[in-house]
Amino acid sequence: MIIISLIFITQTAYSQRELGRKERKILYNSSYNYEIQPLGVGQDGTKVVKVWGYGKSVEDAVQVAKRNAVAACIFRGIPAGPGVATTPAIVRDPNAAQEHADYFEEFFQTGGKYLNFISLSTDAAPSGSDRLKIKRKYYKVGVSAQVMYDNLRRELEQEGIARRLDKGF
């Protein structure tokens, strides 16, 4: 009886640990896993943010960070910060990514249209606390970026993905 109980407890603990790993992997790979913070107000129609990206090389991580900056503006919004109010997501529909999957797949592909809406403030490769090596084979990189928020909104409105501000509620 004791042996059976030990086997059951061991299997239960192992399956819970596996479930935790699977959940962490899903959360880590989520398209909504953005680390972003506002740095200030940019020129008219822009948002200046610091955004983080992960990659196997510093260059890959910088590209992911650029993509994350634009994706955060579209799907999640930008949180409030010192002297900066919260910026809501351009697309309020939580199903928009799935409904317009073909558009967003092309938009966010390597070298895609999303690059038209981002300008890096930091031209050099990140260093110091903005460049972290994780588990010998991955980098976490933080970059300052300026997102052309109004132009991005206009593009998504023209494509029929975002609702125009003059349409009302």
C-alpha positions as a Markdown table, in Angstrom:
| # | Residue | x | y | z |
|---|---|---|---|---|
| 1 | Met | 0.0 | 0.0 | 0.0 |
| 2 | Ile | 2.8 | 2.4 | 0.9 |
| 3 | Ile | 4.6 | 1.6 | -2.4 |
| 4 | Ile | 1.5 | 2.4 | -4.4 |
| 5 | Ser | 1.0 | 5.7 | -2.6 |
| 6 | Leu | 4.6 | 6.7 | -3.2 |
| 7 | Ile | 4.3 | 5.8 | -6.9 |
| 8 | Phe | 1.0 | 7.9 | -7.2 |
| 9 | Ile | 2.6 | 10.9 | -5.3 |
| 10 | Thr | 5.7 | 10.8 | -7.5 |
| 11 | Gln | 3.7 | 10.6 | -10.7 |
| 12 | Thr | 1.4 | 13.4 | -9.6 |
| 13 | Ala | 4.3 | 15.7 | -8.7 |
| 14 | Tyr | 6.1 | 14.9 | -12.0 |
| 15 | Ser | 3.0 | 15.6 | -14.1 |
| 16 | Gln | 2.4 | 18.9 | -12.2 |
| 17 | Arg | 6.0 | 19.9 | -12.8 |
| 18 | Glu | 5.6 | 19.0 | -16.5 |
| 19 | Leu | 2.4 | 21.0 | -16.7 |
| 20 | Gly | 4.3 | 24.0 | -15.3 |
| 21 | Arg | 7.0 | 23.7 | -17.9 |
| 22 | Lys | 4.5 | 23.5 | -20.7 |
| 23 | Glu | 2.6 | 26.5 | -19.4 |
| 24 | Arg | 5.8 | 28.5 | -19.1 |
| 25 | Lys | 6.8 | 27.5 | -22.6 |
| 26 | Ile | 3.4 | 28.6 | -23.9 |
| 27 | Leu | 3.7 | 31.9 | -22.1 |
| 28 | Tyr | 7.3 | 32.5 | -23.2 |
| 29 | Asn | 6.4 | 31.8 | -26.9 |
| 30 | Ser | 3.2 | 33.8 | -26.7 |
| 31 | Ser | 2.9 | 36.6 | -29.3 |
| 32 | Tyr | 1.6 | 38.8 | -26.5 |
| 33 | Asn | 4.8 | 38.4 | -24.4 |
| 34 | Tyr | 6.2 | 41.9 | -24.8 |
| 35 | Glu | 8.4 | 43.8 | -22.4 |
| 36 | Ile | 7.9 | 47.4 | -23.1 |
| 37 | Gln | 8.1 | 50.7 | -21.2 |
| 38 | Pro | 7.5 | 54.2 | -22.3 |
| 39 | Leu | 10.5 | 56.5 | -22.3 |
| 40 | Gly | 8.7 | 59.7 | -23.2 |
| 41 | Val | 6.6 | 61.6 | -25.7 |
| 42 | Gly | 8.1 | 61.7 | -29.2 |
| 43 | Gln | 7.3 | 64.1 | -32.0 |
| 44 | Asp | 3.7 | 64.5 | -33.1 |
| 45 | Gly | 2.2 | 61.1 | -33.7 |
| 46 | Thr | 5.1 | 59.0 | -32.3 |
| 47 | Lys | 5.7 | 57.0 | -29.1 |
| 48 | Val | 9.2 | 56.5 | -27.7 |
| 49 | Val | 9.6 | 53.2 | -25.9 |
| 50 | Lys | 12.2 | 50.8 | -24.6 |
| 51 | Val | 11.4 | 47.3 | -25.7 |
| 52 | Trp | 13.1 | 43.9 | -25.2 |
| 53 | Gly | 13.6 | 41.1 | -27.6 |
| 54 | Tyr | 15.1 | 37.6 | -27.4 |
| 55 | Gly | 17.2 | 35.8 | -30.0 |
| 56 | Lys | 20.1 | 33.5 | -30.7 |
| 57 | Ser | 22.2 | 36.4 | -31.7 |
| 58 | Val | 22.2 | 40.1 | -30.7 |
| 59 | Glu | 21.1 | 41.0 | -34.2 |
| 60 | Asp | 18.2 | 38.6 | -34.1 |
| 61 | Ala | 17.1 | 39.9 | -30.7 |
| 62 | Val | 17.2 | 43.5 | -32.0 |
| 63 | Gln | 14.9 | 42.5 | -34.9 |
| 64 | Val | 12.5 | 40.8 | -32.4 |
| 65 | Ala | 12.5 | 43.9 | -30.2 |
| 66 | Lys | 11.5 | 46.1 | -33.2 |
| 67 | Arg | 8.7 | 43.7 | -34.1 |
| 68 | Asn | 7.6 | 43.6 | -30.4 |
| 69 | Ala | 7.4 | 47.5 | -30.3 |
| 70 | Val | 5.1 | 47.6 | -33.2 |
| 71 | Ala | 3.0 | 44.6 | -32.1 |
| 72 | Ala | 2.6 | 46.1 | -28.6 |
| 73 | Cys | 1.2 | 49.3 | -30.1 |
| 74 | Ile | -1.2 | 47.2 | -32.3 |
| 75 | Phe | -2.4 | 44.5 | -29.8 |
| 76 | Arg | -1.7 | 45.5 | -26.2 |
| 77 | Gly | -1.0 | 49.2 | -26.0 |
| 78 | Ile | 1.8 | 50.9 | -24.0 |
| 79 | Pro | 1.6 | 51.2 | -20.2 |
| 80 | Ala | 1.9 | 54.6 | -18.4 |
| 81 | Gly | 5.3 | 55.8 | -17.3 |
| 82 | Pro | 6.9 | 58.9 | -15.8 |
| 83 | Gly | 5.2 | 61.8 | -17.5 |
| 84 | Val | 3.5 | 59.6 | -20.1 |
| 85 | Ala | -0.1 | 58.5 | -20.1 |
| 86 | Thr | -1.3 | 55.0 | -21.0 |
| 87 | Thr | -1.6 | 54.5 | -24.8 |
| 88 | Pro | -4.4 | 52.1 | -25.7 |
| 89 | Ala | -4.0 | 49.4 | -28.3 |
| 90 | Ile | -4.8 | 50.4 | -31.8 |
| 91 | Val | -6.8 | 47.3 | -32.4 |
| 92 | Arg | -9.3 | 46.7 | -29.6 |
| 93 | Asp | -10.8 | 43.4 | -30.9 |
| 94 | Pro | -9.0 | 40.6 | -29.1 |
| 95 | Asn | -9.6 | 38.2 | -32.1 |
| 96 | Ala | -8.1 | 40.6 | -34.7 |
| 97 | Ala | -4.8 | 38.7 | -34.9 |
| 98 | Gln | -6.6 | 35.5 | -35.8 |
| 99 | Glu | -9.2 | 37.2 | -38.1 |
| 100 | His | -6.6 | 39.0 | -40.1 |
| 101 | Ala | -3.9 | 36.4 | -39.7 |
| 102 | Asp | -2.8 | 36.5 | -43.4 |
| 103 | Tyr | -2.3 | 40.3 | -43.2 |
| 104 | Phe | -0.3 | 40.2 | -40.0 |
| 105 | Glu | 1.8 | 37.2 | -41.1 |
| 106 | Glu | 2.9 | 39.2 | -44.1 |
| 107 | Phe | 3.1 | 42.5 | -42.1 |
| 108 | Phe | 5.5 | 40.9 | -39.5 |
| 109 | Gln | 7.6 | 38.7 | -41.7 |
| 110 | Thr | 11.3 | 39.3 | -41.8 |
| 111 | Gly | 11.9 | 42.6 | -43.6 |
| 112 | Gly | 8.1 | 43.2 | -43.5 |
| 113 | Lys | 6.0 | 46.3 | -43.6 |
| 114 | Tyr | 6.2 | 46.8 | -39.8 |
| 115 | Leu | 9.7 | 48.2 | -40.3 |
| 116 | Asn | 8.1 | 51.3 | -42.0 |
| 117 | Phe | 6.7 | 52.3 | -38.6 |
| 118 | Ile | 9.8 | 51.9 | -36.4 |
| 119 | Ser | 12.8 | 54.0 | -36.0 |
| 120 | Leu | 15.6 | 53.0 | -33.6 |
| 121 | Ser | 17.0 | 55.7 | -31.3 |
| 122 | Thr | 20.0 | 53.5 | -30.5 |
| 123 | Asp | 21.9 | 52.8 | -33.6 |
| 124 | Ala | 24.8 | 50.8 | -32.1 |
| 125 | Ala | 24.4 | 47.2 | -30.8 |
| 126 | Pro | 23.1 | 47.3 | -27.3 |
| 127 | Ser | 25.6 | 46.8 | -24.5 |
| 128 | Gly | 25.8 | 46.7 | -20.7 |
| 129 | Ser | 22.4 | 46.1 | -19.0 |
| 130 | Asp | 20.6 | 46.3 | -22.3 |
| 131 | Arg | 22.4 | 43.1 | -23.5 |
| 132 | Leu | 22.0 | 40.0 | -21.4 |
| 133 | Lys | 23.2 | 36.5 | -22.3 |
| 134 | Ile | 20.8 | 33.8 | -21.2 |
| 135 | Lys | 21.8 | 30.2 | -20.8 |
| 136 | Arg | 24.8 | 30.4 | -23.1 |
| 137 | Lys | 22.8 | 30.5 | -26.4 |
| 138 | Tyr | 20.2 | 33.2 | -26.2 |
| 139 | Tyr | 20.4 | 37.0 | -25.8 |
| 140 | Lys | 17.9 | 39.4 | -24.3 |
| 141 | Val | 18.4 | 42.8 | -25.8 |
| 142 | Gly | 16.7 | 46.1 | -24.9 |
| 143 | Val | 16.5 | 48.9 | -27.5 |
| 144 | Ser | 15.1 | 52.4 | -27.5 |
| 145 | Ala | 12.7 | 52.8 | -30.4 |
| 146 | Gln | 10.4 | 55.4 | -31.8 |
| 147 | Val | 7.1 | 54.0 | -33.2 |
| 148 | Met | 5.2 | 56.1 | -35.7 |
| 149 | Tyr | 2.0 | 55.4 | -33.9 |
| 150 | Asp | -0.4 | 57.7 | -36.0 |
| 151 | Asn | 1.0 | 56.3 | -39.3 |
| 152 | Leu | 0.5 | 52.8 | -38.0 |
| 153 | Arg | -3.0 | 53.5 | -36.9 |
| 154 | Arg | -3.8 | 55.1 | -40.3 |
| 155 | Glu | -2.4 | 52.0 | -42.1 |
| 156 | Leu | -4.5 | 49.6 | -40.1 |
| 157 | Glu | -7.6 | 51.8 | -40.6 |
| 158 | Gln | -7.1 | 51.8 | -44.4 |
| 159 | Glu | -6.8 | 48.0 | -44.3 |
| 160 | Gly | -10.1 | 47.7 | -42.3 |
| 161 | Ile | -8.4 | 46.2 | -39.3 |
| 162 | Ala | -8.6 | 49.1 | -36.9 |
| 163 | Arg | -11.7 | 51.1 | -36.3 |
| 164 | Arg | -11.5 | 54.7 | -37.4 |
| 165 | Leu | -11.5 | 57.2 | -34.5 |
| 166 | Asp | -14.2 | 59.4 | -36.3 |
| 167 | Lys | -16.6 | 56.4 | -36.4 |
| 168 | Gly | -17.7 | 56.9 | -32.8 |
| 169 | Phe | -18.5 | 54.2 | -30.3 |
